[in-house]
Amino acid sequence: MRIFKEIGPLRAYLKPLQSPAFSVGFVPTMGALHAGHLSLVRASKGQNSLTVCSIYVNPAQFTNAADLTHYPRTLERDINMLIEASCDVLFCPENDDMYGAAPYLSFDLGPAGDILEGQFRPGHFNGVALVVSKLFNIMQPQRAYFGQKDFQQFFIIDQLVRGLKYDVELVCAPIVREPDGLAMSSRNMRLNPDERNRAAVLYQCLLQTRKGILDGELFEALKSQMNEYCTTQRVVLEYLAWVDRKSLAPADTVADSILLIAARVGDIRLIDNLFVNE
Ligand code: AMP
């Protein structure tokens, strides 16, 4: 695996490879890799001539200084996992190269940028849109791979790609879970054993709410039941939303709808989601 720490040499490496018969598959990550990330690498390997993974803890998308400071960084281990997964190229830049003296651009992402995660983490999606735009411009990928785990992020990036006419195909990969249903996440590493046990509550809430909706129960009633359930497990529910997958507007029918949840277990904020009609 080739490792690039600077934009210039990576561009110089990729440019001569581009041709109609050649495709770059791009997997952006913030590192502390797990099986969820590796599923994206595998998907890219199956569809492209070259797979590039990036590991960059993007300061612009953090809305909480402690979360940025404590975000797990395990580069040596990540490199070994990527080699094992036969990833072709790793890009792990420094902040100076990515942001440095460049103007800090803002995006108007419309209402989708200000609800749910956007409401609890104001400015988060602007930081995501900014770094993904930079990375797409550096990498010029034919395909880019994201997880359904961050469903609203995928929605926003899809808007970005369509709005700015990026010539890239977006692929949304299914959520990889632990045996108890907890969605894999780099932040899970920060849970102590007791918190780790309680973290399965998020997936339980999603399953129970989906069952309730399919049984014809009122979503508002289900929401307050889940709130109580979380409280008994010492989990703080930030939101549980039932929305249309295509618009993120509140859903009133099962078809094409999704449940989204965010909750805090101790100091760690976790998110998850579930399609209702699957
Ligand atoms: P992150 O390193 O958290 O920024 O995640 C990098 C990419 O991996 C994003 O597109 C995530 O949605 C995706 N991802 C994170 N966790 C999972 C998971 N459990 N299953 C599948 N994809 C995931």
Residues whose N, C-alpha, C, O or C-beta is under 5 A from the ligand:
A	BS01	AMP	P28 T29 M30 G31 G36 H37 Y145 F146 G147 Q148 K149 D150 A173 P174 I175 V176 A183 M184 S185
